[in-house]
Amino acid sequence: MNDINNESQKENAVGPLIGSIIIITVISLGGLYFWANLLNKKTQKQNNIENTTPADDLKSIEEDLKMEI
């Protein structure tokens, strides 16, 4: 009788462990996705700033504003 209880306890311990590993993996991948997305947005903003022109005329300012949107 003890052998049956020991085997079922070992089998029951594997399920929650695998579930925990899957949950931790999904959360980690989600965090990496959002972090990469944030870095990508910062890079795009920096590229837009670098592409603006130093001209003061109205047409150039309007074009710079359209690029940022």
SEFIZA-3560 file (N, C-alpha, C; in Angstrom, 3 decimals):
REM SEFIZA-3560
<numar><xx>0.818</xx><yy>-1.191</yy><zz>0.000</zz><atom>N</atom></numar>
<numar><xx>0.000</xx><yy>0.000</yy><zz>0.000</zz><atom>CA</atom></numar>
<numar><xx>0.863</xx><yy>1.257</yy><zz>0.000</zz><atom>C</atom></numar>
<numar><xx>1.968</xx><yy>1.238</yy><zz>0.733</zz><atom>N</atom></numar>
<numar><xx>2.860</xx><yy>2.398</yy><zz>0.771</zz><atom>CA</atom></numar>
<numar><xx>3.498</xx><yy>2.653</yy><zz>-0.579</zz><atom>C</atom></numar>
<numar><xx>3.796</xx><yy>1.571</yy><zz>-1.315</zz><atom>N</atom></numar>
<numar><xx>4.404</xx><yy>1.735</yy><zz>-2.633</zz><atom>CA</atom></numar>
<numar><xx>3.465</xx><yy>2.477</yy><zz>-3.590</zz><atom>C</atom></numar>
<numar><xx>2.192</xx><yy>2.168</yy><zz>-3.516</zz><atom>N</atom></numar>
<numar><xx>1.219</xx><yy>2.813</yy><zz>-4.394</zz><atom>CA</atom></numar>
<numar><xx>1.103</xx><yy>4.302</yy><zz>-4.044</zz><atom>C</atom></numar>
<numar><xx>1.092</xx><yy>4.631</yy><zz>-2.778</zz><atom>N</atom></numar>
<numar><xx>1.001</xx><yy>6.027</yy><zz>-2.352</zz><atom>CA</atom></numar>
<numar><xx>2.246</xx><yy>6.806</yy><zz>-2.754</zz><atom>C</atom></numar>
<numar><xx>3.429</xx><yy>6.203</yy><zz>-2.620</zz><atom>N</atom></numar>
<numar><xx>4.670</xx><yy>6.883</yy><zz>-2.988</zz><atom>CA</atom></numar>
<numar><xx>4.720</xx><yy>7.158</yy><zz>-4.486</zz><atom>C</atom></numar>
<numar><xx>4.285</xx><yy>6.187</yy><zz>-5.290</zz><atom>N</atom></numar>
<numar><xx>4.304</xx><yy>6.373</yy><zz>-6.746</zz><atom>CA</atom></numar>
<numar><xx>3.320</xx><yy>7.454</yy><zz>-7.173</zz><atom>C</atom></numar>
<numar><xx>2.146</xx><yy>7.490</yy><zz>-6.584</zz><atom>N</atom></numar>
<numar><xx>1.159</xx><yy>8.495</yy><zz>-6.973</zz><atom>CA</atom></numar>
<numar><xx>1.595</xx><yy>9.886</yy><zz>-6.529</zz><atom>C</atom></numar>
<numar><xx>2.293</xx><yy>9.979</yy><zz>-5.390</zz><atom>N</atom></numar>
<numar><xx>2.795</xx><yy>11.277</yy><zz>-4.948</zz><atom>CA</atom></numar>
<numar><xx>3.882</xx><yy>11.777</yy><zz>-5.880</zz><atom>C</atom></numar>
<numar><xx>4.742</xx><yy>10.902</yy><zz>-6.379</zz><atom>N</atom></numar>
<numar><xx>5.795</xx><yy>11.314</yy><zz>-7.313</zz><atom>CA</atom></numar>
<numar><xx>5.182</xx><yy>11.776</yy><zz>-8.627</zz><atom>C</atom></numar>
<numar><xx>4.168</xx><yy>11.079</yy><zz>-9.102</zz><atom>N</atom></numar>
<numar><xx>3.505</xx><yy>11.451</yy><zz>-10.345</zz><atom>CA</atom></numar>
<numar><xx>2.754</xx><yy>12.775</yy><zz>-10.188</zz><atom>C</atom></numar>
<numar><xx>2.167</xx><yy>13.012</yy><zz>-9.052</zz><atom>N</atom></numar>
<numar><xx>1.434</xx><yy>14.247</yy><zz>-8.813</zz><atom>CA</atom></numar>
<numar><xx>2.366</xx><yy>15.442</yy><zz>-8.712</zz><atom>C</atom></numar>
<numar><xx>3.610</xx><yy>15.246</yy><zz>-8.319</zz><atom>N</atom></numar>
<numar><xx>4.557</xx><yy>16.345</yy><zz>-8.176</zz><atom>CA</atom></numar>
<numar><xx>5.069</xx><yy>16.822</yy><zz>-9.528</zz><atom>C</atom></numar>
<numar><xx>5.004</xx><yy>16.008</yy><zz>-10.562</zz><atom>N</atom></numar>
<numar><xx>5.526</xx><yy>16.369</yy><zz>-11.877</zz><atom>CA</atom></numar>
<numar><xx>4.597</xx><yy>17.347</yy><zz>-12.592</zz><atom>C</atom></numar>
<numar><xx>3.307</xx><yy>17.190</yy><zz>-12.467</zz><atom>N</atom></numar>
<numar><xx>2.338</xx><yy>18.048</yy><zz>-13.153</zz><atom>CA</atom></numar>
<numar><xx>2.462</xx><yy>19.523</yy><zz>-12.789</zz><atom>C</atom></numar>
<numar><xx>2.445</xx><yy>19.860</yy><zz>-11.502</zz><atom>N</atom></numar>
<numar><xx>2.595</xx><yy>21.270</yy><zz>-11.129</zz><atom>CA</atom></numar>
<numar><xx>3.950</xx><yy>21.854</yy><zz>-11.526</zz><atom>C</atom></numar>
<numar><xx>4.982</xx><yy>21.039</yy><zz>-11.509</zz><atom>N</atom></numar>
<numar><xx>6.311</xx><yy>21.501</yy><zz>-11.913</zz><atom>CA</atom></numar>
<numar><xx>6.317</xx><yy>21.880</yy><zz>-13.395</zz><atom>C</atom></numar>
<numar><xx>5.764</xx><yy>21.035</yy><zz>-14.220</zz><atom>N</atom></numar>
<numar><xx>5.702</xx><yy>21.321</yy><zz>-15.656</zz><atom>CA</atom></numar>
<numar><xx>4.821</xx><yy>22.546</yy><zz>-15.917</zz><atom>C</atom></numar>
<numar><xx>3.708</xx><yy>22.645</yy><zz>-15.208</zz><atom>N</atom></numar>
<numar><xx>2.840</xx><yy>23.814</yy><zz>-15.359</zz><atom>CA</atom></numar>
<numar><xx>3.547</xx><yy>25.106</yy><zz>-14.974</zz><atom>C</atom></numar>
<numar><xx>4.310</xx><yy>25.058</yy><zz>-13.888</zz><atom>N</atom></numar>
<numar><xx>5.061</xx><yy>26.236</yy><zz>-13.447</zz><atom>CA</atom></numar>
<numar><xx>6.106</xx><yy>26.644</yy><zz>-14.468</zz><atom>C</atom></numar>
<numar><xx>6.794</xx><yy>25.660</yy><zz>-15.021</zz><atom>N</atom></numar>
<numar><xx>7.813</xx><yy>25.952</yy><zz>-16.038</zz><atom>CA</atom></numar>
<numar><xx>7.177</xx><yy>26.597</yy><zz>-17.263</zz><atom>C</atom></numar>
<numar><xx>6.037</xx><yy>26.097</yy><zz>-17.683</zz><atom>N</atom></numar>
<numar><xx>5.348</xx><yy>26.662</yy><zz>-18.854</zz><atom>CA</atom></numar>
<numar><xx>4.907</xx><yy>28.100</yy><zz>-18.569</zz><atom>C</atom></numar>
<numar><xx>4.357</xx><yy>28.349</yy><zz>-17.393</zz><atom>N</atom></numar>
<numar><xx>3.895</xx><yy>29.698</yy><zz>-17.044</zz><atom>CA</atom></numar>
<numar><xx>5.066</xx><yy>30.668</yy><zz>-16.990</zz><atom>C</atom></numar>
<numar><xx>6.168</xx><yy>30.256</yy><zz>-16.376</zz><atom>N</atom></numar>
<numar><xx>7.349</xx><yy>31.118</yy><zz>-16.290</zz><atom>CA</atom></numar>
<numar><xx>7.905</xx><yy>31.413</yy><zz>-17.685</zz><atom>C</atom></numar>
<numar><xx>7.907</xx><yy>30.419</yy><zz>-18.558</zz><atom>N</atom></numar>
<numar><xx>8.395</xx><yy>30.605</yy><zz>-19.922</zz><atom>CA</atom></numar>
<numar><xx>7.518</xx><yy>31.599</yy><zz>-20.690</zz><atom>C</atom></numar>
<numar><xx>6.211</xx><yy>31.462</yy><zz>-20.571</zz><atom>N</atom></numar>
<numar><xx>5.289</xx><yy>32.366</yy><zz>-21.280</zz><atom>CA</atom></numar>
<numar><xx>5.449</xx><yy>33.793</yy><zz>-20.771</zz><atom>C</atom></numar>
<numar><xx>5.558</xx><yy>33.964</yy><zz>-19.452</zz><atom>N</atom></numar>
<numar><xx>5.733</xx><yy>35.311</yy><zz>-18.893</zz><atom>CA</atom></numar>
<numar><xx>7.058</xx><yy>35.911</yy><zz>-19.350</zz><atom>C</atom></numar>
<numar><xx>8.112</xx><yy>35.104</yy><zz>-19.376</zz><atom>N</atom></numar>
<numar><xx>9.425</xx><yy>35.600</yy><zz>-19.811</zz><atom>CA</atom></numar>
<numar><xx>9.395</xx><yy>36.021</yy><zz>-21.273</zz><atom>C</atom></numar>
<numar><xx>8.791</xx><yy>35.205</yy><zz>-22.119</zz><atom>N</atom></numar>
<numar><xx>8.712</xx><yy>35.548</yy><zz>-23.538</zz><atom>CA</atom></numar>
<numar><xx>7.866</xx><yy>36.799</yy><zz>-23.755</zz><atom>C</atom></numar>
<numar><xx>6.790</xx><yy>36.955</yy><zz>-22.997</zz><atom>N</atom></numar>
<numar><xx>5.976</xx><yy>38.161</yy><zz>-23.095</zz><atom>CA</atom></numar>
<numar><xx>6.756</xx><yy>39.398</yy><zz>-22.683</zz><atom>C</atom></numar>
<numar><xx>7.541</xx><yy>39.277</yy><zz>-21.628</zz><atom>N</atom></numar>
<numar><xx>8.373</xx><yy>40.394</yy><zz>-21.188</zz><atom>CA</atom></numar>
<numar><xx>9.406</xx><yy>40.778</yy><zz>-22.222</zz><atom>C</atom></numar>
<numar><xx>10.035</xx><yy>39.782</yy><zz>-22.827</zz><atom>N</atom></numar>
<numar><xx>11.016</xx><yy>40.059</yy><zz>-23.888</zz><atom>CA</atom></numar>
<numar><xx>10.357</xx><yy>40.732</yy><zz>-25.087</zz><atom>C</atom></numar>
<numar><xx>9.147</xx><yy>40.316</yy><zz>-25.429</zz><atom>N</atom></numar>
<numar><xx>8.429</xx><yy>40.909</yy><zz>-26.549</zz><atom>CA</atom></numar>
<numar><xx>8.154</xx><yy>42.393</yy><zz>-26.294</zz><atom>C</atom></numar>
<numar><xx>7.637</xx><yy>42.702</yy><zz>-25.102</zz><atom>N</atom></numar>
<numar><xx>7.324</xx><yy>44.097</yy><zz>-24.796</zz><atom>CA</atom></numar>
<numar><xx>8.587</xx><yy>44.944</yy><zz>-24.675</zz><atom>C</atom></numar>
<numar><xx>9.653</xx><yy>44.366</yy><zz>-24.154</zz><atom>N</atom></numar>
<numar><xx>10.916</xx><yy>45.095</yy><zz>-24.036</zz><atom>CA</atom></numar>
<numar><xx>11.475</xx><yy>45.413</yy><zz>-25.426</zz><atom>C</atom></numar>
<numar><xx>11.445</xx><yy>44.421</yy><zz>-26.331</zz><atom>N</atom></numar>
<numar><xx>11.920</xx><yy>44.643</yy><zz>-27.702</zz><atom>CA</atom></numar>
<numar><xx>11.048</xx><yy>45.683</yy><zz>-28.405</zz><atom>C</atom></numar>
<numar><xx>9.749</xx><yy>45.649</yy><zz>-28.164</zz><atom>N</atom></numar>
<numar><xx>8.840</xx><yy>46.622</yy><zz>-28.765</zz><atom>CA</atom></numar>
<numar><xx>9.156</xx><yy>48.033</yy><zz>-28.269</zz><atom>C</atom></numar>
<numar><xx>9.450</xx><yy>48.170</yy><zz>-26.988</zz><atom>N</atom></numar>
<numar><xx>9.794</xx><yy>49.469</yy><zz>-26.419</zz><atom>CA</atom></numar>
<numar><xx>11.093</xx><yy>50.000</yy><zz>-27.023</zz><atom>C</atom></numar>
<numar><xx>12.093</xx><yy>49.131</yy><zz>-27.162</zz><atom>N</atom></numar>
<numar><xx>13.363</xx><yy>49.545</yy><zz>-27.765</zz><atom>CA</atom></numar>
<numar><xx>13.178</xx><yy>49.950</yy><zz>-29.223</zz><atom>C</atom></numar>
<numar><xx>12.312</xx><yy>49.241</yy><zz>-29.929</zz><atom>N</atom></numar>
<numar><xx>12.043</xx><yy>49.552</yy><zz>-31.327</zz><atom>CA</atom></numar>
<numar><xx>11.394</xx><yy>50.923</yy><zz>-31.463</zz><atom>C</atom></numar>
<numar><xx>10.460</xx><yy>51.250</yy><zz>-30.562</zz><atom>N</atom></numar>
<numar><xx>9.815</xx><yy>52.564</yy><zz>-30.612</zz><atom>CA</atom></numar>
<numar><xx>10.812</xx><yy>53.676</yy><zz>-30.337</zz><atom>C</atom></numar>
<numar><xx>11.721</xx><yy>53.461</yy><zz>-29.374</zz><atom>N</atom></numar>
<numar><xx>12.730</xx><yy>54.473</yy><zz>-29.076</zz><atom>CA</atom></numar>
<numar><xx>13.647</xx><yy>54.688</yy><zz>-30.276</zz><atom>C</atom></numar>
<numar><xx>14.024</xx><yy>53.606</yy><zz>-30.947</zz><atom>N</atom></numar>
<numar><xx>14.890</xx><yy>53.705</yy><zz>-32.112</zz><atom>CA</atom></numar>
<numar><xx>14.196</xx><yy>54.461</yy><zz>-33.238</zz><atom>C</atom></numar>
<numar><xx>12.916</xx><yy>54.193</yy><zz>-33.444</zz><atom>N</atom></numar>
<numar><xx>12.171</xx><yy>54.892</yy><zz>-34.486</zz><atom>CA</atom></numar>
<numar><xx>12.088</xx><yy>56.385</yy><zz>-34.195</zz><atom>C</atom></numar>
<numar><xx>11.875</xx><yy>56.742</yy><zz>-32.931</zz><atom>N</atom></numar>
<numar><xx>11.811</xx><yy>58.159</yy><zz>-32.574</zz><atom>CA</atom></numar>
<numar><xx>13.153</xx><yy>58.830</yy><zz>-32.808</zz><atom>C</atom></numar>
<numar><xx>14.244</xx><yy>58.143</yy><zz>-32.467</zz><atom>N</atom></numar>
<numar><xx>15.574</xx><yy>58.709</yy><zz>-32.682</zz><atom>CA</atom></numar>
<numar><xx>15.845</xx><yy>58.884</yy><zz>-34.170</zz><atom>C</atom></numar>
<numar><xx>15.423</xx><yy>57.920</yy><zz>-34.977</zz><atom>N</atom></numar>
<numar><xx>15.609</xx><yy>58.030</yy><zz>-36.426</zz><atom>CA</atom></numar>
<numar><xx>14.814</xx><yy>59.196</yy><zz>-36.990</zz><atom>C</atom></numar>
<numar><xx>13.603</xx><yy>59.416</yy><zz>-36.479</zz><atom>N</atom></numar>
<numar><xx>12.792</xx><yy>60.546</yy><zz>-36.946</zz><atom>CA</atom></numar>
<numar><xx>13.443</xx><yy>61.862</yy><zz>-36.582</zz><atom>C</atom></numar>
<numar><xx>14.019</xx><yy>61.935</yy><zz>-35.402</zz><atom>N</atom></numar>
<numar><xx>14.683</xx><yy>63.173</yy><zz>-34.975</zz><atom>CA</atom></numar>
<numar><xx>15.906</xx><yy>63.440</yy><zz>-35.841</zz><atom>C</atom></numar>
<numar><xx>16.655</xx><yy>62.390</yy><zz>-36.176</zz><atom>N</atom></numar>
<numar><xx>17.849</xx><yy>62.554</yy><zz>-37.002</zz><atom>CA</atom></numar>
<numar><xx>17.497</xx><yy>62.959</yy><zz>-38.431</zz><atom>C</atom></numar>
<numar><xx>16.327</xx><yy>62.570</yy><zz>-38.894</zz><atom>N</atom></numar>
<numar><xx>15.920</xx><yy>62.855</yy><zz>-40.273</zz><atom>CA</atom></numar>
<numar><xx>15.299</xx><yy>64.237</yy><zz>-40.435</zz><atom>C</atom></numar>
<numar><xx>15.101</xx><yy>64.965</yy><zz>-39.365</zz><atom>N</atom></numar>
<numar><xx>14.522</xx><yy>66.300</yy><zz>-39.499</zz><atom>CA</atom></numar>
<numar><xx>15.550</xx><yy>67.267</yy><zz>-40.066</zz><atom>C</atom></numar>
<numar><xx>15.045</xx><yy>68.284</yy><zz>-40.694</zz><atom>N</atom></numar>
<numar><xx>15.930</xx><yy>69.259</yy><zz>-41.323</zz><atom>CA</atom></numar>
<numar><xx>16.081</xx><yy>70.490</yy><zz>-40.436</zz><atom>C</atom></numar>
<numar><xx>17.216</xx><yy>71.147</yy><zz>-40.492</zz><atom>N</atom></numar>
<numar><xx>17.412</xx><yy>72.333</yy><zz>-39.663</zz><atom>CA</atom></numar>
<numar><xx>16.830</xx><yy>73.614</yy><zz>-40.282</zz><atom>C</atom></numar>
<numar><xx>16.112</xx><yy>73.482</yy><zz>-41.375</zz><atom>N</atom></numar>
<numar><xx>15.583</xx><yy>74.663</yy><zz>-42.068</zz><atom>CA</atom></numar>
<numar><xx>14.464</xx><yy>75.305</yy><zz>-41.255</zz><atom>C</atom></numar>
<numar><xx>14.322</xx><yy>76.609</yy><zz>-41.418</zz><atom>N</atom></numar>
<numar><xx>13.324</xx><yy>77.370</yy><zz>-40.669</zz><atom>CA</atom></numar>
<numar><xx>12.089</xx><yy>77.717</yy><zz>-41.493</zz><atom>C</atom></numar>
<numar><xx>12.071</xx><yy>77.384</yy><zz>-42.771</zz><atom>N</atom></numar>
<numar><xx>10.912</xx><yy>77.769</yy><zz>-43.570</zz><atom>CA</atom></numar>
<numar><xx>9.715</xx><yy>76.876</yy><zz>-43.235</zz><atom>C</atom></numar>
<numar><xx>8.523</xx><yy>77.378</yy><zz>-43.499</zz><atom>N</atom></numar>
<numar><xx>7.283</xx><yy>76.726</yy><zz>-43.106</zz><atom>CA</atom></numar>
<numar><xx>7.122</xx><yy>75.346</yy><zz>-43.735</zz><atom>C</atom></numar>
<numar><xx>7.500</xx><yy>75.192</yy><zz>-44.980</zz><atom>N</atom></numar>
<numar><xx>7.339</xx><yy>73.914</yy><zz>-45.673</zz><atom>CA</atom></numar>
<numar><xx>8.193</xx><yy>72.828</yy><zz>-45.008</zz><atom>C</atom></numar>
<numar><xx>9.409</xx><yy>73.156</yy><zz>-44.647</zz><atom>N</atom></numar>
<numar><xx>10.292</xx><yy>72.177</yy><zz>-43.999</zz><atom>CA</atom></numar>
<numar><xx>9.768</xx><yy>71.777</yy><zz>-42.622</zz><atom>C</atom></numar>
<numar><xx>9.243</xx><yy>72.740</yy><zz>-41.889</zz><atom>N</atom></numar>
<numar><xx>8.695</xx><yy>72.442</yy><zz>-40.565</zz><atom>CA</atom></numar>
<numar><xx>7.479</xx><yy>71.519</yy><zz>-40.684</zz><atom>C</atom></numar>
<numar><xx>6.617</xx><yy>71.766</yy><zz>-41.648</zz><atom>N</atom></numar>
<numar><xx>5.452</xx><yy>70.910</yy><zz>-41.852</zz><atom>CA</atom></numar>
<numar><xx>5.867</xx><yy>69.497</yy><zz>-42.245</zz><atom>C</atom></numar>
<numar><xx>6.882</xx><yy>69.340</yy><zz>-43.085</zz><atom>N</atom></numar>
<numar><xx>7.365</xx><yy>68.017</yy><zz>-43.468</zz><atom>CA</atom></numar>
<numar><xx>7.953</xx><yy>67.285</yy><zz>-42.277</zz><atom>C</atom></numar>
<numar><xx>8.679</xx><yy>68.000</yy><zz>-41.423</zz><atom>N</atom></numar>
<numar><xx>9.231</xx><yy>67.382</yy><zz>-40.220</zz><atom>CA</atom></numar>
<numar><xx>8.124</xx><yy>66.899</yy><zz>-39.282</zz><atom>C</atom></numar>
<numar><xx>7.069</xx><yy>67.678</yy><zz>-39.153</zz><atom>N</atom></numar>
<numar><xx>5.958</xx><yy>67.281</yy><zz>-38.308</zz><atom>CA</atom></numar>
<numar><xx>5.232</xx><yy>66.059</yy><zz>-38.863</zz><atom>C</atom></numar>
<numar><xx>5.095</xx><yy>65.980</yy><zz>-40.173</zz><atom>N</atom></numar>
<numar><xx>4.450</xx><yy>64.808</yy><zz>-40.788</zz><atom>CA</atom></numar>
<numar><xx>5.275</xx><yy>63.557</yy><zz>-40.575</zz><atom>C</atom></numar>
<numar><xx>6.609</xx><yy>63.661</yy><zz>-40.576</zz><atom>N</atom></numar>
<numar><xx>7.459</xx><yy>62.501</yy><zz>-40.355</zz><atom>CA</atom></numar>
<numar><xx>7.320</xx><yy>61.964</yy><zz>-38.940</zz><atom>C</atom></numar>
<numar><xx>7.106</xx><yy>62.798</yy><zz>-37.962</zz><atom>N</atom></numar>
<numar><xx>7.032</xx><yy>62.373</yy><zz>-36.576</zz><atom>CA</atom></numar>
<numar><xx>5.729</xx><yy>61.656</yy><zz>-36.268</zz><atom>C</atom></numar>
<numar><xx>4.692</xx><yy>61.898</yy><zz>-37.049</zz><atom>N</atom></numar>
<numar><xx>3.397</xx><yy>61.253</yy><zz>-36.791</zz><atom>CA</atom></numar>
<numar><xx>3.365</xx><yy>59.912</yy><zz>-37.380</zz><atom>C</atom></numar>
//
